[in-house]
């Protein structure tokens, strides 16, 4: 190992890299100009030079003259990259987050000029206003955009690498008690709103709000398209047998009931059951099934969940329709 070495490594074309010897005896060659940010180390100086030259000629410089505007790039990313990958409601989530929280702050800035401190200030401002869910959403969208910009060599490093993901505690809600459930059904009937029988259907089947429009009703079964199917995957349907609790209301589950708007469902529910959440109807159905002695695997099947990650539950367990129609009779309380 040489005891003396030149601290400047001259290259063709007038380029020059800086060499330093670390305390552990390792040689480091750095080159941070012309859009490059390279650092190569080795215990052997000659080896370090060879590796540096290889790294230099294989590296792509950051285009410091790039003047891509963030708002234009984000909009293009949304339409070209995300639209083919996600469902329309997920696309709407990305679009809303961009327009509501991100574009007003970064829309006119150049992509390369947005620094970690700028992102952190935005997230801090949102969280300071109590917009905790929006803070988390803004982080997710910004990270996806900047990661793609790095992959396209528009940036050498994402400003999100120094930002911690904000934590938003989701309120999962809880099931109604049997007494609350009876009160809810009575209020639904007396409300005379178009939503009332939609709520009762959701209560006694556990279907999600977004699945309501896909429901098909027969004398013994409620068939629904599972909302959690990802774009590009085959459509998944599930069947929930009509329980003794749902049976009296079956004639009132008409097409108009199934086509009620999602906003109407949410807003009307708040008036009927103040302080409770619409998704708690699903919690209630699953809880009642368990309380009435329906097996966990069968409850998961009706709810559209995986019972567990075992091969037995996911592949080899198939409940006959006859068995399911018998088991649903337990749901009588």
N, C-alpha and C positions, 0 to 999 in steps of 0.2 A: 504494500500500500504506500503510495507516495507521501512524503512528508511535506512537500511543497506542491501547490497546484495553482493554476490561474483561476481567478474568481469569475472570469468572463469566458463563456463558451461561444466563439464566433461561428456563425453558420453562413451558408451561401445566401446571397441576396441582401447582405447587410444586416441580417438578424443576429441578435446576440442574447444569450440566456445567462442567468446568474447562477453560479455554483457556490454552495456552502457546505462545509463539513460539520455535521452535528456532533454533539458530545459523545455519542455512542459509536462514532467512527463511520457513520453512514454518510454518503455523498448525496446531496439533493440538488437537482437542476430544475430551476423554475423559469417560466416564460409567461409573462402576463402583459401582453400588448397585442395590438392588431386584432383584437377580438378573441385571442386565445387565453386560456387560463390553465396552464399545464404544470404539473409537478411530478418528477420521476426520481426515485431513490434507489441506491444500491450500495453495497459494501465496497464494490470495486468501481473506481472512477471510469475506467474505459467501458465497463459494462453499462454504467449509468448513462454515458454519452450515446451508446448504441441504442439503448431503450428509449432515450429522449428523442432521438432523430426519428425512430419508428413511430413514437406517439405523436410527434409534431406533424408528420406527413399523413397520418391517418385521422387526425382530429379535424373537426369542422369548426371554423371560427364563428363566434357569435356575431351576427350582423349588427354592429353598433349603429349603423345608419338606418336601420329599419324603423319606420315611423308608423307601424301598424297601430290603429286606434282601437282601444280596448272594446268600446261599444260595438263597433263594426265587426270585430273579430268574434266577440261573444255571441252576437246574433247569428253569424255564419256558422259558428260551432254548434249552436242550438239546432239549426235547421239541417245542416249537413251531417253532423256527427251523431247527435242524440235522437233526432226524429226517427231514423230507421231502427233504433235500438229499443225504444220504450213505447209504452202505450200512451194514448192521448192524454189521460189524466196525469201521468207522470211528466209528460212534456209540458202540460199546463203548470205543474208545480215549478219546474225549472224556469219557465217564462215569467211567472209571477214573481219569483224570487229575484230574478234579474231586474225586472222593471221596477219593482217596489223598493228593493234595498241596495242593489249594486250599481246599476246604471246611473242613478242620480249622483253617485260619488265618483265613479271611475269612468263613466261613459265617454268623456272627451279626452281622457288621458291616453298617452301612448303606452302600449303594452309594457315596454321595457322600463318605463318610468315609475311603475307601481312597485313600491318597496314593502318589505314586511311590516314596517312601522305604519304604513298607510292602511294595510289590511287590518292590523291590530286595532287601530283607531276606529275603523268602521265597526268591527265586531264589538268593541267596548261601548260605542255609542248605542248600538242596538240593544245590548244587554242592559245598559244603563236606563233605557226606556222601558225595560221590562219585556222586550220582545225576544224572549229566550228561544222559542221555537224558530223564529226568523233568523236569529244569530247562528244557530246550528245549520239551517238550510243555506244561508249565505256562505258559510265555510265550505259545505259540501260542493256547491256549485263553483265557487272560486277555485277550489283545489282541482276539480275536473278540468276547468278551462286552462289553468296554468300548466297542469301536467301535460295537456295536449300541445300547448305552445312550446314546451321544452322538447317534446317528441318531434316537433316540426323544426327544431333548431332555431326558433325565433327567440328563445331565451336559453341561457346556459344553466340557469337554476331557477326553480320556482320560488316565489316569495312566500309560499305556504309552508316551506320546510321548517321554518322557525315558529310557526303558529300552532298552538295546541287546539285540538278540536273542542269546541264548547260542549258542555254536557247539558242536555235538556232532559229533565225527569218527566217521562210520559206518565200521565194519569191513566191507569188501567181501569179504574172504576171497580165496582163490585156488584154482585148480583142482588136483585130485589129479594126481600124476605117474601114468604108466601102471602103474608098479610098485605105487604106493599104491592105485590103482584095483583091480588084481587082488587085492591083500590085502583090500580092503574087500569085494569080492564074495565072497571065500572066507569072511570072518568073518560076512557076512550069512547065507550058506547054513548055516554051523555054529551060528548063534545060535538057530535053531528058533523065532524070534519071528514073530508075525503081520505085523510091520513089514518083514521081510526082503525080500519081493518088491516091496513098495511102494518101498523104497529103490532096488532094481535098476531098476524102471520109471522112477523119477525120474532115475537116473544115465544111462540110455540114451535119454531123450527130452528132458531139460531142463525138464520141467514143474515148476511151483511146488508147494509143499506144499499151499497152499489150493486148488489146481486138481484135486487127486487125486480127490475125490469126484465130479467131473463127467466123468471119463474114460470113454470107450466104446472097447472093444477089438474089432478085427477082424483077419483074417489078415495084412493088409498095412498097416493104419493104426491110429494112436492118435489119437482125436478128443477135444478138450478145450475147455471154455469158458474163455476168457482171463480171468484174475482181475482184470486192471487195467481192466475195463470200468466206467465211472462210472455211478452211479445215474441213471436217466432215459435213458441211451443204449441202443441196441439191443444185444442180447447178441452178443458176438463169439466165434466158434469158430475153432480152427485144427487142422490135421491134421499129424501127424508120421509119416512112414513108418517101418515096423518095420525096424530095422537088423539086420545079421547078429549083432551083439552081444546084442540083445534077443531075437531069435527063439527060442533054446533055452528061455527063461524064460516065453514067452507062455502056455503052458498053466497056469501057476501064478498068473497075474494074475486072480484071482477077485473076486467082488463083496465078499467079506469083506476082501480086501486093500485095495480101493478105499475102504472105509468105515472104515478104522482112524482113531482120533481123532488130531487134530493134536498134542495134548500127548504122546500115546504115541510119535508119530513123533519129536518133538524129544528126549524123555527117553531113549528107547532108542538113538537115534543117538549120544548122548554116551557111552554105555557101549561101543558098537561101535567108535567112532572118537574117543577122548578128545582134546580140544584142537582138534577140527575142527568146522565148522558145517554144518548140514543144507543150507543154500543153496549150499554149495560143490559139491554134486552138479550143480547147474545150470551153474555156472562150468565144471565138468569137461566136460559134454556140449558146450557151445559151443566150448571149447578143442579138444576132440578133432575136432570137425567141421572147424575151421580147419586143424589139423595134418594131417588126412587129405585136404585139398584141396577140401572143399566150399566153394562161393563164399560170400562174406560176405552177399550178399543172400538166399540160400537159407537160410543159418544163421539169419539174423534172422527170416525167415518162420516157421521151425520154433519159434524161441524166443518169438515174439510181440512182437518189437521192430520198429521202423522202421529200415530199412537206413540211410537218411539223409533229408534233407529235400528232395531233388530231386523234381521232377515225374515224372521217369523211373522212379525207384524206387517212389514212393508210388502212382502211378496206372497207369502203362503197363507195368509189369513183372508178367507173369503166367506162373508156371511150371506146365507141364502135369503131371498126375499121373504120366504115363509117365516124364517126365524126372526127377521127384523120386524115383521108385522106383529109377531107375538110379543117381542120385547117392548115395542112402543106402547103396549097396553099397560105397562107399569107406570107410564106417565099419567097418572090419575090422582089428583090431590085436591 
